[in-house]
Amino acid sequence: MRLMGAFRDNAMKILTDDPDWAPELYEARALAMTLVKKHGRWQRGDAVSLLVAKRKGLTVTYYPHRSPLMLTIDASGESVEPFGRVFKIEWNDGDAWRVTIETYRHGRWQSRLKAMVYPRPWLERWRALATFTGSLPRQQTGASKS
């Protein structure tokens, strides 16, 4: 069955290669990959290495040595259970647009993920001010003489 750029396979997963069909899905994958590459720690799983980033109630897990590649996001407080899977996709390394979506639930986790990857502008300005070590040049006051 074809639904606007998406196919459903036998295991009830959605297969798509159309970023216009679900742009928030591709954005979530890009944000999660940025977060896990920046804050992730390598862990040994069941005979496989994985990269895990845990921040502010979100756990992003990336399986880089698996074929196809897999990315999962678990969020606390998003569902009835205390810790639930809100995002799980798979894709081949050479074909990043073609993704298999197993789990995708909208929720607050999306805005929390975006806020972790892209901090608020006032925080960026504060960091720039706190790390500035030079002295400011003195400005002359008064009218210039012609």
N, C-alpha and C positions, 0 to 999 in steps of 0.2 A: 504494500500500500504506500503510495507517495503522497506526502503532505507538505506542500510548499518547500521543496528542497530537502525533505527528510524522508528516510526510509525506515521502516520498522523491521527488525530481523526476528528470528525464531525465539530468541531468549528475551523478548520484550524490551530490547534496547532500541534507541533511536540512532540511526546512522545519518549524518548530514555532512555536506560539504559546502553549504551556503551560509556565509557569515551574516547575510541580511536576514535570514530566517530567525536567528536567535543571537543578536549582537551582544546581549548581556552575558551570554554563556562564554563567548570568545573573550570578552573583557574580563570575566571572572577568572578564566584560565590564565590570561596574561598577568593579572594582578597577583594571583596565587603563585605563579612561577617567579615573579619578581620577589615576593615575600620569602619564599622558600630558599631562593638563591642568596638572598641578603642575610637572613636570620636562621637558616636551616642548619641542623646538626646531623652528621652521618650516624646512622644506627644500623646494626646488624639485625636483620629479621630472620625468618626461616630460610636460611641458606641464600639470602639476597640482601644487598645493601640498599638502604633507602634514606632519603633526605627528609627530615621532619622539622617543621617550624611550629612552635607553640607560643601564641601571643594573644592576650586579651580574650580568652575563651574560644579561640579558633585553633584548630590543629590542621595544618596543611601537610600532606604526605605526598612525596613525589617518588616514583619508582623508575629511576633512569636506566637501570640495567635490565628492564623487562621489555619484552616485545609482544604486543604493542606497549608503548609508554603509558603509564597510568598516573593520574592525579586525583587525590581525594581531599575533601574538606569536611571536617567534623566540627560542629558548633555546639556549645553548651547553652542550654536555655532556649533553644529554638523549637523544640517539639515536646511531646509528652514525656519521652524518656530524657534523663538528665544530660545525655551526650548523644547527639544524633548525626548521622551522615546526611549532609545537605547537598553534596556535589561529588560526583564520580564520573570521570570521563577517561577514555582511552583514545590514542591516536598513534599512527606510525610515524617514525622519525622523519622520513622523507616526504610525508604527506600531511602537514600540520593542519590544513583546512578540513580534512576529512576526519571527523571525530565520531566516536560512539558514545552516546550519552546513556548512562545507566541510571543515575540519580541526579536530579536537579530540582531543588525546591527554593522558591523565592523567600526572602526573609531579611531580617536585620543584618545577617552575617555579611551581606554584600556591601552595605555602607561601612561596616566595621573593617572589612578587608580593604576597601578603598582608602579609608582614613589611616590605616596602618602603612600602606604603601606610599600614599601622598599625604604627608602631614599638613595640618592647617597652615595657611600663610603666616599667621601671627607667630607661630612656633618657629617657622623658618627665619623670620625677621629677628626673633629673639636670639636664635643660635648665631646668626651673623653678627649681631651686636655683641654677644658674649665672647665671641672668638676674635673680635677686632682688637688688635694689640698696638696699633700705631697711634700717633697723635694727629688730630685734625688740623688742617692748615688754618691759620688765622685769617679772617677776612677783614679788610679795611672798611671802616665806616666813614660816612661823610661823602660829600659830592666830589666828583673828580674835577680837576681844574683843566680847562681846555686852553 
